[in-house]
Every structure is written in C-alpha cells, then in structure tokens.
Amino acid sequence: MQWRYELSDVITIEPGKRGGKPCIRGLRITVYDVLEYLASGMSHADVLREFPYLAEEDIRACLA
C-alpha cells in the first residue's frame, strides 16, 4: 500500500492542467511526455539531464 500512496504523490491529475492528462508532481510535464522520450531512445539519464527538475523516482512512477 505504501507504494500506491507514493505513486499518487508523484502522478497528479488536475482538470485545468494539460487537458487533465496525468502530470508529474503537478508540473506541466506529462507521463506521456516522459514515456515518449523513453520510447524515442532517450535513457533515464538523458531525460534527467534534459529536465533537471525531475527525479529518477518520477521516471519510475511513469513506468509503473
């Protein structure tokens, strides 16, 4: 159960933000954005370098 609580802290949905898509910690980057970057060949390290306000835990939450 602890993981579910933590996941809900990382992935947030706000109706007025990014069309209600799941975002990371209330930021304007969506789960779909992160998944697209990873699918395009970027590594976790690449994503973190490009978006320094993200953490490894954020990427793992997107993959959960």
DSSP file (Angstrom, degrees, kcal/mol; ACC not computed):
  #  RESIDUE AA STRUCTURE BP1 BP2  ACC     N-H-->O    O-->H-N    N-H-->O    O-->H-N    TCO  KAPPA ALPHA  PHI   PSI    X-CA   Y-CA   Z-CA
    1    1 A M     >        0   0    0      0, 0.0     4,-1.8     0, 0.0     5,-0.2   0.000 360.0 360.0 360.0 -32.6    0.0    0.0    0.0
    2    2 A Q  H  >  +     0   0    0      1,-0.2     4,-2.2     2,-0.2     5,-0.2   0.897 360.0  54.1 -57.8 -40.9    2.9    2.4    0.7
    3    3 A W  H  > S+     0   0    0      1,-0.2     4,-3.0     2,-0.2    -1,-0.2   0.907 105.1  53.3 -62.1 -41.5    3.9    2.4   -3.0
    4    4 A R  H  > S+     0   0    0      1,-0.2     4,-2.1     2,-0.2    -1,-0.2   0.898 108.8  49.9 -60.9 -39.3    0.4    3.4   -4.1
    5    5 A Y  H  X S+     0   0    0     -4,-1.8     4,-1.0     2,-0.2    -1,-0.2   0.935 112.9  45.9 -63.8 -45.4    0.5    6.3   -1.7
    6    6 A E  H  X S+     0   0    0     -4,-2.2     4,-1.3     1,-0.2     3,-0.5   0.890 109.5  55.1 -65.1 -39.3    3.8    7.4   -3.1
    7    7 A L  H  X S+     0   0    0     -4,-3.0     4,-3.0     1,-0.3     3,-0.4   0.900 105.3  52.5 -61.3 -40.7    2.7    6.9   -6.7
    8    8 A S  H  < S+     0   0    0     -4,-2.1    -1,-0.3     1,-0.2    -2,-0.2   0.742 106.0  55.2 -69.8 -20.7   -0.3    9.3   -6.1
    9    9 A D  H  < S+     0   0    0     -4,-1.0    -1,-0.2    -3,-0.5    -2,-0.2   0.800 115.3  38.5 -75.7 -29.3    2.2   11.9   -4.7
   10   10 A V  H  < S+     0   0    0     -4,-1.3    15,-4.6    -3,-0.4     2,-0.6   0.903 113.5  53.3 -88.1 -46.6    4.2   11.7   -8.0
   11   11 A I  E  < S+A   24   0A   0     -4,-3.0     2,-0.3    13,-0.2    13,-0.2  -0.826  71.4 176.2 -97.6 118.9    1.4   11.4  -10.6
   12   12 A T  E     -A   23   0A   0     11,-2.8    11,-3.5    -2,-0.6     2,-0.5  -0.896  19.6-155.3-123.5 151.6   -1.2   14.1  -10.3
   13   13 A I        +     0   0    0     -2,-0.3     8,-0.1     9,-0.2     5,-0.1  -0.986  13.4 175.4-128.3 122.1   -4.3   14.9  -12.4
   14   14 A E    >   -     0   0    0      7,-0.5     3,-2.1    -2,-0.5     6,-0.6  -0.990  28.5-139.5-126.3 122.0   -5.7   18.4  -12.5
   15   15 A P  T 3  S+     0   0    0      0, 0.0    -1,-0.1     0, 0.0     4,-0.1   0.807 101.5  45.5 -51.8 -36.4   -8.6   19.1  -14.9
   16   16 A G  T 3  S+     0   0    0      3,-0.1     2,-0.5     4,-0.1     3,-0.2   0.453  98.6  83.5 -88.9   0.6   -7.3   22.5  -15.9
   17   17 A K  S X  S-     0   0    0     -3,-2.1     3,-1.6     1,-0.2     4,-0.4  -0.918 111.6 -21.0-113.9 123.2   -3.7   21.5  -16.5
   18   18 A R  G >  S-     0   0    0     -2,-0.5     3,-1.5     1,-0.3    -1,-0.2   0.836 120.6 -60.7  52.0  38.9   -2.5   19.8  -19.7
   19   19 A G  G 3  S-     0   0    0      1,-0.3    -1,-0.3    -3,-0.2    -3,-0.1   0.733  94.8 -61.8  66.4  23.5   -6.1   18.8  -20.6
   20   20 A G  G <  S+     0   0    0     -3,-1.6    -1,-0.3    -6,-0.6    -2,-0.2   0.579  94.0 149.4  80.0   9.1   -6.4   16.7  -17.5
   21   21 A K    <   -     0   0    0     -3,-1.5    -7,-0.5    -4,-0.4    -1,-0.3  -0.422  60.7 -88.7 -72.5 151.6   -3.6   14.3  -18.5
   22   22 A P        -     0   0    0      0, 0.0     9,-2.5     0, 0.0    10,-0.4  -0.439  53.4-169.8 -62.8 126.5   -1.6   12.7  -15.7
   23   23 A C  E     -AB  12  30A   0    -11,-3.5   -11,-2.8     7,-0.3     2,-0.6  -0.707  26.7-102.8-114.9 166.5    1.3   15.0  -14.8
   24   24 A I  E >  S-A   11   0A   0      5,-2.1     3,-2.8    -2,-0.2     5,-0.3  -0.827  91.3 -29.3 -95.3 118.7    4.4   14.6  -12.7
   25   25 A R  T 3  S-     0   0    0    -15,-4.6    -1,-0.2    -2,-0.6   -14,-0.1   0.771 117.8 -58.7  47.6  36.2    4.2   16.3   -9.3
   26   26 A G  T 3  S+     0   0    0    -16,-0.3    -1,-0.3     1,-0.2   -15,-0.1   0.498 105.7 131.8  76.9   2.1    1.8   19.0  -10.6
   27   27 A L  S <  S-     0   0    0     -3,-2.8    -1,-0.2     2,-0.2   -15,-0.1  -0.217  72.1-108.7 -76.5 175.7    4.4   20.1  -13.1
   28   28 A R  S    S+     0   0    0     -5,-0.1     2,-0.5    -3,-0.1    -1,-0.1   0.337  90.1  99.1 -91.9   8.3    3.4   20.7  -16.8
   29   29 A I        -     0   0    0     -5,-0.3    -5,-2.1     4,-0.0    -2,-0.2  -0.844  66.6-145.5 -95.0 128.3    5.3   17.6  -18.0
   30   30 A T  B  >  -B   23   0A   0     -2,-0.5     4,-1.9    -7,-0.2    -7,-0.3  -0.449  23.1-116.1 -92.6 163.4    3.0   14.6  -18.5
   31   31 A V  H  > S+     0   0    0     -9,-2.5     4,-2.5     1,-0.2     5,-0.2   0.898 119.4  55.7 -57.7 -41.4    3.5   10.9  -18.0
   32   32 A Y  H  > S+     0   0    0    -10,-0.4     4,-2.5     1,-0.2    -1,-0.2   0.875 102.9  54.9 -62.4 -37.9    3.0   10.6  -21.8
   33   33 A D  H  > S+     0   0    0      2,-0.2     4,-2.3     1,-0.2    -1,-0.2   0.954 110.4  45.2 -58.4 -50.1    5.8   13.1  -22.4
   34   34 A V  H  X S+     0   0    0     -4,-1.9     4,-2.3     1,-0.2    -2,-0.2   0.917 112.9  50.3 -62.0 -44.1    8.3   11.1  -20.4
   35   35 A L  H  X S+     0   0    0     -4,-2.5     4,-2.6     1,-0.2    -1,-0.2   0.881 109.4  51.8 -63.4 -37.4    7.1    7.8  -22.0
   36   36 A E  H  X S+     0   0    0     -4,-2.5     4,-1.8     2,-0.2    -1,-0.2   0.914 108.9  50.3 -64.3 -42.5    7.6    9.3  -25.5
   37   37 A Y  H  <>S+     0   0    0     -4,-2.3     5,-2.1     1,-0.2     4,-0.3   0.926 113.3  45.6 -61.4 -44.3   11.1   10.4  -24.6
   38   38 A L  H ><5S+     0   0    0     -4,-2.3     3,-1.3     1,-0.2    -2,-0.2   0.907 112.1  51.3 -65.7 -41.2   12.0    7.0  -23.4
   39   39 A A  H 3<5S+     0   0    0     -4,-2.6    -1,-0.2     1,-0.3    -2,-0.2   0.796 103.3  60.0 -65.8 -27.9   10.4    5.3  -26.4
   40   40 A S  T 3<5S-     0   0    0     -4,-1.8    -1,-0.3    -5,-0.2    -2,-0.2   0.539 129.7 -92.8 -79.2  -4.9   12.3    7.6  -28.7
   41   41 A G  T < 5S+     0   0    0     -3,-1.3    -3,-0.2     1,-0.4     2,-0.2   0.378  78.2 140.7 113.0  -4.3   15.6    6.2  -27.3
   42   42 A M      < -     0   0    0     -5,-2.1    -1,-0.4    -6,-0.2     2,-0.1  -0.483  44.8-135.0 -69.8 141.2   16.4    8.6  -24.5
   43   43 A S     >  -     0   0    0     -2,-0.2     4,-2.3     1,-0.1     5,-0.2  -0.397  27.6-101.9 -84.8 170.5   17.8    6.9  -21.4
   44   44 A H  H  > S+     0   0    0      1,-0.2     4,-2.5     2,-0.2     5,-0.2   0.924 126.6  52.1 -57.0 -43.1   16.7    7.8  -17.9
   45   45 A A  H  > S+     0   0    0      1,-0.2     4,-2.1     2,-0.2    -1,-0.2   0.880 107.1  52.4 -62.5 -38.6   19.9    9.8  -17.6
   46   46 A D  H  > S+     0   0    0      2,-0.2     4,-2.4     1,-0.2    -1,-0.2   0.930 110.4  47.5 -61.9 -45.8   19.1   11.7  -20.8
   47   47 A V  H  X S+     0   0    0     -4,-2.3     4,-2.4     1,-0.2    -2,-0.2   0.916 112.3  49.6 -62.8 -43.3   15.6   12.6  -19.6
   48   48 A L  H  < S+     0   0    0     -4,-2.5     6,-0.2     1,-0.2    -1,-0.2   0.850 111.3  49.3 -66.6 -34.0   17.0   13.8  -16.2
   49   49 A R  H  < S+     0   0    0     -4,-2.1    -1,-0.2    -5,-0.2    -2,-0.2   0.900 114.0  45.6 -68.9 -40.8   19.7   15.9  -17.9
   50   50 A E  H  < S+     0   0    0     -4,-2.4    -2,-0.2     1,-0.3    -1,-0.2   0.839 126.0  30.9 -70.7 -33.8   17.1   17.5  -20.2
   51   51 A F    ><  +     0   0    0     -4,-2.4     3,-2.3    -5,-0.2    -1,-0.3  -0.727  69.4 177.9-127.0  79.5   14.6   18.1  -17.3
   52   52 A P  T 3  S+     0   0    0      0, 0.0    -1,-0.1     0, 0.0    -4,-0.1   0.638  76.0  67.5 -64.0 -14.2   16.7   18.6  -14.2
   53   53 A Y  T 3  S+     0   0    0      2,-0.1     2,-0.2     0, 0.0    -5,-0.1   0.535  88.4  85.0 -82.7  -5.3   13.6   19.2  -12.0
   54   54 A L    <   -     0   0    0     -3,-2.3     2,-0.3    -6,-0.2    -3,-0.0  -0.588  67.3-149.8 -90.4 159.0   12.7   15.6  -12.5
   55   55 A A    >>  -     0   0    0     -2,-0.2     4,-1.5     1,-0.1     3,-0.9  -0.852  30.2-107.8-122.9 161.1   14.0   12.7  -10.3
   56   56 A E  H 3> S+     0   0    0     -2,-0.3     4,-2.4     1,-0.3     5,-0.2   0.868 120.4  59.6 -54.5 -37.9   14.6    9.1  -11.1
   57   57 A E  H 3> S+     0   0    0      1,-0.2     4,-2.1     2,-0.2    -1,-0.3   0.840 100.2  56.2 -61.7 -33.1   11.6    8.2   -8.9
   58   58 A D  H <> S+     0   0    0     -3,-0.9     4,-1.7     2,-0.2    -1,-0.2   0.922 108.2  46.6 -64.4 -43.9    9.4   10.3  -11.3
   59   59 A I  H  X S+     0   0    0     -4,-1.5     4,-1.5     1,-0.2    -2,-0.2   0.922 111.5  50.9 -65.3 -43.6   10.5    8.3  -14.3
   60   60 A R  H  X S+     0   0    0     -4,-2.4     4,-0.8     1,-0.2    -1,-0.2   0.881 107.5  54.0 -61.8 -37.1    9.9    5.0  -12.4
   61   61 A A  H >< S+     0   0    0     -4,-2.1     3,-0.5     1,-0.2    -1,-0.2   0.876 105.4  53.7 -64.7 -36.4    6.4    6.2  -11.5
   62   62 A C  H 3< S+     0   0    0     -4,-1.7    -1,-0.2     1,-0.2    -2,-0.2   0.837 110.6  47.1 -64.9 -32.0    5.7    6.9  -15.1
   63   63 A L  H 3<        0   0    0     -4,-1.5    -1,-0.2     1,-0.2    -2,-0.2   0.592 360.0 360.0 -85.3 -11.6    6.7    3.3  -15.9
   64   64 A A    <<        0   0    0     -4,-0.8    -1,-0.2    -3,-0.5    -2,-0.1   0.488 360.0 360.0 -72.1 360.0    4.6    1.8  -13.1
